[in-house]
Amino acid sequence: MKKLALHWQILLGMAAGVIFALLLSNFNWGPGFISDWIKPFGNIFINALKLIAVPLILASLVKGISDLKDISKLSKMGTRTIVTYIITTVIAVSIGLTLVNLVQPGNAISEETRNDLLTSYAGDANTRIQDAQRQKESGPLQALEDIVPSNIFAAASDNGNMLQVIFFAIFFGLGLILIPEKNAKPVKDFFDGFNDVILKLIDLIMLTAPYGVFALLAALVVESPSTDLFAALAMYGLTVIIGLALMILFYVLIVWIFTKNTPAFFINGIAPAQLLGFSTSSSAATLPVTMERVEEHMGVHKEVASFVLPIGATINMDGTSLYQAVAAVFIAQAFGMDLSFGVQLGIIATATLASIGSAAVPGAGMVMLVIVLAQAGIPEAGLALIFAVDRPLDMCRTMVNITGDAAVSMLVAKSVDKLGPPNVLEWDDNYPPKEEEAVTTNHRE
């Protein structure tokens, strides 16, 4: 008998958790039983996600940067690639923040439900409020100063210091590039293997996701048995999907403007990779198909595609970043927290940097959301509010990540004269042709 796909298992776990909680709510002992014997398993699942956040950042970032091999590649094509990826990520986060502030899905939760949530997580919320007050009293450059850790082991011991871990990983990766390749190889091999181990740990944790979701949803229903929470979740999901659709529209527009390729050309070229990304929720699993579509059907030279796309699968997570921005503000709204403009700017910076270390595998975006929540002073326990609808949104945001990789590869190829018609067999010094020459290309049959 064929095993049920993980996303269906998660959806079934979600439904079972809601039904189980509704049934037990009819008995006086039901809520207590769920709180004492079911909810802890949900907390264990969240803790497991938080457990691998720091190792995931270190492994993904060091591997991604060291894969550049030669720092001179950052001079022209590399610089344009990374800068473009960062710009599109900032735009994605900004779109997400704009939409969530306009729609305000978290405000659909009633005052009674919100008070229940605040009571449940009062200790965590008070701690974050005190931390925020301390930051408010610090100097104007304190945030910049805090990015550079004095002790990486101390920084890695607290998920709230994730920006420091990101700084160290980037710094370490650059150092790995600059030393002789012979000396760097053992260290690089270690981090390559380390990265594989972390990705496998994510796979193992995600195997428990149906049970974790069951426990989280059951606890959520008995602790906040109000239908307005589910209405708010629907509004939250719709806000994320609208943002993702706007991001794809943005990609189509910039490709049309800068490369003169029509929207139909771009969408038809990348559509198979989008569908595969939707079904697998993994940019890494889709990467071979993305490269084939970009090279063979969108005219990007292999030299550009082989450089830009693997980096994009590591550091370009526009869909994930947009979702993190919406999720963070939604959770804050659900807890009745009013995020200042400065805090939301911090979310832009943190989500952008966190996306660099987000592994191209299912479920990694949820781990990175922990970083954004901790940095913005939002209780991480609020993950329980959104995990139920995370899987379908994960499938949608993976499509956006892949589309962004393809769009940037076309922009970079155009900027270095490596973008031609589809199916060009040979690239040489005569291609692209001079403006006064006739364009003659060799197409596959």
Order of alpha helices (4+ residues) and beta strands (2+ residues): alpha-alpha-alpha-alpha-alpha-alpha-alpha-alpha-alpha-alpha-alpha-alpha-alpha-alpha-alpha-alpha-alpha-alpha-alpha-alpha-alpha
